[in-house]
Amino acid sequence: MRVPRVATAHTSHQTDFMTETETIAYDVVVLGAGPVGENVADRTRAAGLSTAIVESERVGGECSYWACMPSKALLRPVVARAEARRVPGLGQAVRGPLDAAAVLARRDEYASHWHDDGQVVWVESIGADLYRGHGRLTGERSVTVTAADGKVTALTARHAVAVCTGTRARLPELPGLADVRPWTSREATSAQEVPGRLLVVGGGVVAAEMATVFQALGSRVTVLVRGAGLLPRMEPFAGELVAEALTEAGADIRTGTSVTSVSRDNGTVVAVTGTGDRLEADEILFATGRAPRTDDIGLETVGLQPGSWLTVDDTLRVDGTDWLYACGDVNHRALLTHQGKYQARIAGDVIGARAAGRALPQPGAWGTYAATADHHAVPQVVFTDPEAAAVGLSLAEAERAGHRVRAVDVHLSSVAGAQLYGDGYRGRARMVVDLDEGILRGVTFVGPGVGELLHSATVAVAGRVPVDRLWHAVPSFPTISEVWLRLLEAYRG
Ligand SMILES: Cc1cc2nc3c(=O)[nH]c(=O)nc-3n(C[C@H](O)[C@H](O)[C@H](O)COP(=O)(O)OP(=O)(O)OC[C@H]3O[C@@H](n4cnc5c(N)ncnc54)[C@H](O)[C@@H]3O)c2cc1C
């Protein structure tokens, strides 16, 4: 555990730093130094508040070592090769297999070889104090940190405790599953070898991305999807196009299939499905959702349920408290790094304003003190080949929410920029127009290279830009952005 830096002008630690049981007082204590906790600390320090940040594993969190960064480092060569193969004159040059060892080595670089030194330096640079160990609430505004050597440090927070402890992979309750040593997203993103045969259980983003990676690196991948298709939270055509491409790449995708038992015999994984099929593989990845890391953080000491998602208002304050905040994955609003960091910026500013006695704008008012985008404008890119990128509501979600909407669809193959991008370009776009308000409720793009398009849609949805005004945002020729023009033309009819 790191002993806090000596108090400076901005801090007011009430301690002699020498005893183990002394309580150290800060303005703010942040539990969890993932991307979200780091950003809360950054904003509270910018507001002049002394801040302690507690981390039990690695500063940088899941995103840096077992999620966003390693997964995207693995996907980039896969997608780049696929795209190059579709460009006549270039395709021949990239016919061969990927160099799996080089791909994994590049991934290691992007996971910082699972060392967090660089991020520790960053925490120091913002003037926050890092405590290494397991943090637990022990009552209102109180936290203890238990270090690996058993040493316990008590912290108190004058203004706020922010819980940013993230999530872990959720595994189904299957008898004997632990003995099988299944992969979760952690083992998949940090794998040092490519299995010959890989079973992927799940149909969400992690399943689709990891199936894409390992199929391209040489595994024979079988994806077992309980539901009707991949990417169920997006427009149906997103999952259909990604599944089509994965199938063409050689993966076996079985929908409507759940695993009823799993075992490992002489190193081989055997999974039996609900339909009675018996599948063998070298590894099995369960990409079956996430669970909040709140089971052992002392929630019971403040009247909350251990293991629960933490429900917050738009200032990220936990319902029923005036000092406890929860940001990022742990509040279950949007399990994405960029959205958690957005919440963190807001929470940090709110904590700063409340500590200074400044009034916040009324709830619901437009401003930077309320995470309103969580409700209507969350962007997400799935980095498969083709990419799937969506913001806001799907058609089904908009209808369920009671909006009077119309979906406008176009094929991206009608766009010159997409045709130039690669031969046989396949992709689709949909905008969901609110007919009463004349704005966009949601936009989805599926196709190679569309991830970078998404922010244009996010600006339109978050900014509630009237559809008529979008006519005056003229996309450049010949870029894939001209899909906007096709969508507007199709809408006008
Ligand atoms: C395979 C995969 C790929 C992903 N790809 C993307 C992507 O491309 N883009 C994207 O936006 N999102 C992606 N995500 C989601 C993203 O990883 C999360 O949304 C993000 O990491 C959440 O950040 P967080 O800070 O809330 O939690 P985490 O990153 O989980 O960090 C929480 C931190 O808290 C620490 N902690 C937990 N309990 C305690 C405790 N009691 N005491 C002290 N410390 C504690 C943990 O050790 C951890 O460091 C991906 C997720 C997965 C699984």
The ligand as a Gaussian input file, in Angstrom:
#p B3LYP/6-31G(d) Opt

LIG

0 1
 C      -13.936000      -7.678000     -23.616000
 C      -14.480000      -6.296000     -23.376000
 C      -14.290000      -5.323000     -24.321000
 C      -14.771000      -4.042000     -24.111000
 N      -14.574000      -3.103000     -25.077000
 C      -15.031000      -1.855000     -24.894000
 C      -14.823000      -0.855000     -25.888000
 O      -14.237000      -1.107000     -26.938000
 N      -15.278000       0.384000     -25.652000
 C      -15.950000       0.706000     -24.499000
 O      -16.357000       1.852000     -24.336000
 N      -16.158000      -0.224000     -23.535000
 C      -15.717000      -1.484000     -23.704000
 N      -15.900000      -2.424000     -22.721000
 C      -16.539000      -2.009000     -21.446000
 C      -15.505000      -1.311000     -20.532000
 O      -14.426000      -2.183000     -20.293000
 C      -16.139000      -0.897000     -19.235000
 O      -17.309000      -0.147000     -19.495000
 C      -15.183000      -0.058000     -18.394000
 O      -14.012000      -0.763000     -18.089000
 C      -15.874000       0.390000     -17.110000
 O      -15.003000       1.179000     -16.375000
 P      -15.149000       1.266000     -14.793000
 O      -14.056000       2.189000     -14.330000
 O      -16.548000       1.540000     -14.436000
 O      -14.852000      -0.218000     -14.280000
 P      -13.544000      -1.108000     -14.410000
 O      -12.791000      -0.809000     -15.633000
 O      -14.009000      -2.496000     -14.178000
 O      -12.634000      -0.636000     -13.194000
 C      -13.035000      -0.863000     -11.867000
 C      -11.799000      -0.869000     -10.994000
 O      -12.191000      -0.960000      -9.634000
 C      -11.325000      -1.853000      -8.968000
 N      -12.023000      -2.380000      -7.798000
 C      -13.120000      -3.175000      -7.781000
 N      -13.500000      -3.417000      -6.522000
 C      -12.623000      -2.757000      -5.725000
 C      -12.488000      -2.617000      -4.325000
 N      -13.353000      -3.191000      -3.465000
 N      -11.456000      -1.875000      -3.856000
 C      -10.583000      -1.277000      -4.693000
 N      -10.667000      -1.384000      -6.029000
 C      -11.674000      -2.100000      -6.523000
 C      -11.028000      -2.905000     -10.009000
 O       -9.839000      -3.608000      -9.697000
 C      -10.904000      -2.065000     -11.268000
 O       -9.580000      -1.629000     -11.461000
 C      -15.456000      -3.729000     -22.908000
 C      -15.666000      -4.712000     -21.940000
 C      -15.193000      -5.986000     -22.168000
 C      -15.403000      -7.036000     -21.108000

